[in-house]
Amino acid sequence: MKHVLVVNFSQTGQLAEIAGQIVAPLRSAGHVVHVETLVPETPFPFPWPIIDFVDVFPECVQLDAPPLKPLQIAADSRFDLVILCYQVWYLAPALPMTAFLKSADGQRLIRDTPVVTVVACRNMWLSAQEAMKRLIAEAGGKLRDHIAFVDQGHPLATFITTPRWVLTGRRDRFLGMPPAGVSPAEIRAAGRFGRALGDALKADAERRDGPLLGGLRAVTVNPRLAISERAGRRAFGVWSRLIRLCGRRGQWRRRPALLVFAIYLIAMVLTVVPASLLIQWLFSPLLRPRLARLRAELERPSGSGEFNLHKYEP
Ligand SMILES: Cc1cc2nc3c(=O)[nH]c(=O)nc-3n(C[C@H](O)[C@H](O)[C@H](O)COP(=O)(O)O)c2cc1C
């Protein structure tokens, strides 16, 4: 019997549902699981008023998170495995997870402990995961696996369906586009990770190096999106620093800069993103070997292989 800590935060309940699918088989296998739901001292709104949605951008990118309410779990508790479930806000981890990883209690809980990260977002999580890797390493945790869930719609459709979901709370089918969010089938299939982790813990595999979730299609990277995301991440770094020069979160005096940023963001989504995807598609024969290398590199450590699926899919 092992002890597992699951750290979770979800506004719509989607990530909590995924975490629940992973936790259930771990408990059935006899492991003791504590689920810690992060609670920001000042709650983030949902659905998001547009001004709050844009105003949170600079602090997300600069990993400057407002504090959380005290955790339920004592910071000196020890776990055999920690599972960090987070979503992406502006190509960075959502602020509650950043706050956890930067807090003394969060750092104490993951120090010298194997960690699995689980992300559920629209489809751009690569930069956020780089930040997670850094924060986990700074806290002394040992990242063993990463699992990524992304929205079911086409990347271009989700530029409409995801903002509609977080700004209005409506996630249903819209103008012929699929509902926002991860598909229910993918959410149900998340149980395979719980079953595999349950077996790995029984075999003490978490004490050895290497991923615990290989061959389970934990991560599938679209390398074309990775190229757009890298460009976006660089621009976000500049914009977030500029806006913070104008004032702090919630202050009126930074609103003009936020408005300019919002116009820039919409213009980028309407022009640069489709153009970059089109150029990559036109040059795909030339780019193929480079994209294949990039994909393999970005899918580490858990990978998109499927060789273990038959063992853990019901
Ligand atoms: C402020 C904000 C910014 C977001 N930025 C991104 C992003 O950069 N990339 C992405 O893939 N998803 C992004 N999303 C979507 C979220 O990652 C997530 O899918 C959605 O908020 C639902 O999460 P939850 O129900 O688990 O809280 C953003 C959502 C919000 C609220």
The ligand as a Gaussian input file, in Angstrom:
#p B3LYP/6-31G(d) Opt

LIG

0 1
 C       -7.319000      32.808000     -18.550000
 C       -7.245000      31.550000     -19.391000
 C       -6.204000      31.400000     -20.296000
 C       -6.095000      30.202000     -21.037000
 N       -5.018000      30.031000     -21.863000
 C       -4.829000      28.825000     -22.487000
 C       -3.635000      28.600000     -23.251000
 O       -2.735000      29.433000     -23.356000
 N       -3.492000      27.393000     -23.868000
 C       -4.444000      26.414000     -23.763000
 O       -4.249000      25.346000     -24.357000
 N       -5.577000      26.591000     -23.023000
 C       -5.785000      27.774000     -22.375000
 N       -6.921000      27.978000     -21.607000
 C       -7.901000      26.873000     -21.427000
 C       -7.627000      26.117000     -20.096000
 O       -6.358000      25.516000     -20.121000
 C       -8.655000      25.042000     -19.756000
 O       -8.814000      24.162000     -20.799000
 C      -10.023000      25.614000     -19.432000
 O       -9.884000      26.785000     -18.676000
 C      -10.869000      24.625000     -18.596000
 O      -10.151000      24.284000     -17.431000
 P      -10.777000      23.781000     -16.059000
 O      -12.177000      23.512000     -16.264000
 O      -10.067000      22.501000     -15.691000
 O      -10.517000      24.849000     -15.064000
 C       -7.069000      29.179000     -20.881000
 C       -8.141000      29.372000     -19.982000
 C       -8.232000      30.530000     -19.236000
 C       -9.374000      30.686000     -18.254000

